[in-house]
Amino acid sequence: MRVRLCAIGRIRKGPERALIDDYTQRFDRTGRALSLGPLEEIEIEPHKATGQDAEAEALLRAIPDDSVVVALDERGKVMTSPNFAARLGDWRDQGRGEVTFVIGGADGLTDALRDRADLMLSFGQMVWPHMLARVMLTEQLYRAASILAGSPYHRV
C-alpha cells in the first residue's frame, strides 16, 4: 500500500527536514517487507494556493480518487500508536492501494476536505506547527511499520 503525505508549504533544509527524511527512509526500509510504502511527500507551495479554499482545492487535486484519506485536524480522533498501526494494517489487508495523509495550511482544513476524509486524526488538542506535524506523522508511520513488523522500536 503506497503512502502519500500531502501538505501545504515546503520544508527546506534544517532539523525538521532532516528528521522527516530520516523517518521516511526508516519507514520505507521497514515497510517494504510489509507491503507498506514507499512514502511520497507532496508539498504544495502556499503562493500557488492562496487562501484556505485554494489550498483545499490544491490538496484535493493531489489525492487519488481511490485513496484512503486521513486528514490531520485538531478535532480528529486521538489514537494510540498500536491502534494507528492496526488501522494501517487493516487498510493494507483490505487491499487498499494507497493512503493519503493531508496537512492543511495555517488556517486548517475546509469542510470539503474534512468530508472527503475517511479518518480525521489528531495529535492531541494542542495545535502543532505544520513542520512538527509532518515530523510527528513520519515518525508515527515508521513506528506503525515497526509495530507491524514486531520490532522492539515501540516499547509499551
C-alpha positions in Angstrom: 0.0 0.0 0.0 1.5 3.3 -1.1 1.6 6.1 1.4 1.3 9.7 0.4 1.7 12.8 2.6 0.2 16.0 1.0 0.9 19.2 2.8 0.7 22.9 2.3 4.2 24.5 2.5 7.7 23.5 1.7 10.2 22.4 4.4 13.7 23.4 3.3 17.0 22.3 4.8 17.1 22.3 8.6 16.4 20.0 11.5 12.8 19.3 10.6 13.7 18.3 7.0 16.4 16.0 8.4 14.0 14.3 10.8 11.3 13.9 8.1 13.9 12.4 5.7 15.3 10.1 8.3 11.8 8.7 9.4 10.7 8.5 5.7 13.8 6.4 4.9 13.2 4.2 8.0 9.6 3.7 7.1 10.4 2.8 3.5 13.0 0.2 4.7 10.8 -1.3 7.3 7.5 -1.1 5.4 8.8 -2.7 2.2 8.6 -6.2 3.6 5.1 -5.4 5.0 3.7 -4.1 1.7 3.7 -0.6 3.1 5.2 2.3 1.2 7.0 3.9 -0.3 6.2 7.2 1.4 5.8 10.0 -1.1 5.7 13.6 0.1 3.8 16.2 -1.9 4.4 19.8 -0.9 2.1 22.4 -2.2 3.6 25.9 -2.4 1.5 28.3 -0.4 2.0 31.1 -3.0 0.4 28.8 -5.6 -2.7 28.2 -3.4 -3.6 31.4 -1.6 -6.3 31.2 1.0 -8.0 28.2 2.7 -10.3 27.4 -0.3 -7.4 27.4 -2.8 -5.3 25.3 -0.5 -8.2 22.8 -0.1 -8.6 22.6 -3.9 -4.9 22.0 -4.4 -4.9 19.3 -1.8 -8.0 17.6 -3.2 -6.4 17.6 -6.6 -3.3 15.8 -5.2 -5.5 12.9 -3.7 -6.1 10.0 -6.0 -9.8 9.1 -6.3 -9.4 5.6 -4.8 -7.1 6.6 -1.9 -8.0 6.3 1.8 -7.7 9.8 3.1 -6.5 10.7 6.6 -6.9 14.4 7.5 -4.7 15.7 10.3 -7.0 18.0 12.3 -7.1 19.0 16.0 -10.8 17.9 16.1 -9.9 14.4 14.9 -9.6 11.1 16.6 -6.7 10.6 19.1 -5.2 7.2 18.7 -2.5 5.1 20.4 0.4 4.1 18.2 -0.7 0.4 18.2 -4.2 1.4 17.1 -2.8 3.5 14.4 -0.6 0.6 13.2 -3.6 -1.7 13.3 -5.6 0.7 11.2 -2.8 0.9 8.6 -2.5 -2.8 8.6 -6.3 -3.2 8.2 -6.4 -0.9 5.1 -3.4 -2.8 3.6 -5.1 -6.2 4.3 -8.4 -5.0 2.7 -6.4 -4.4 -0.5 -6.5 -0.6 -0.4 -3.8 0.6 -2.8 -3.0 3.9 -1.2 -3.5 6.0 1.9 -3.1 9.8 1.7 -2.4 11.9 4.8 -3.4 15.6 4.4 -2.0 18.5 6.4 -3.5 21.9 5.7 -2.1 25.4 5.9 -2.1 27.8 8.8 -5.9 28.2 8.6 -6.5 24.5 8.7 -8.8 22.3 6.5 -12.1 23.2 4.9 -15.3 21.3 5.5 -14.9 19.8 2.0 -11.6 18.3 2.8 -12.8 17.0 6.2 -15.8 15.5 4.4 -13.5 13.7 2.0 -11.5 12.2 4.8 -12.1 8.5 5.8 -10.4 9.3 9.1 -9.7 12.6 10.9 -6.6 12.1 13.1 -5.4 14.4 15.9 -2.1 14.5 17.7 -3.9 16.0 20.7 -5.9 19.1 21.4 -3.0 21.3 21.1 -2.2 22.9 17.8 1.2 22.0 16.4 3.3 23.9 13.8 2.9 22.2 10.4 6.6 21.4 10.2 6.4 19.5 13.5 3.1 17.8 12.5 5.0 16.3 9.5 7.8 15.2 11.7 5.4 13.6 14.1 3.4 11.9 11.3 6.5 10.4 9.6 7.7 9.2 13.0 4.3 7.6 13.7 4.4 5.9 10.2 7.8 4.5 11.0 6.6 3.4 14.4 3.5 1.8 12.9 5.6 -0.2 10.5 7.9 -1.2 13.3 4.9 -2.4 15.4 3.5 -4.4 12.5 7.0 -5.9 11.9 7.3 -6.9 15.6 10.3 -4.7 16.0 11.3 -3.5 19.5 11.3 0.2 18.5 7.9 0.7 20.1 8.0 0.0 23.8 4.9 -0.1 26.0 
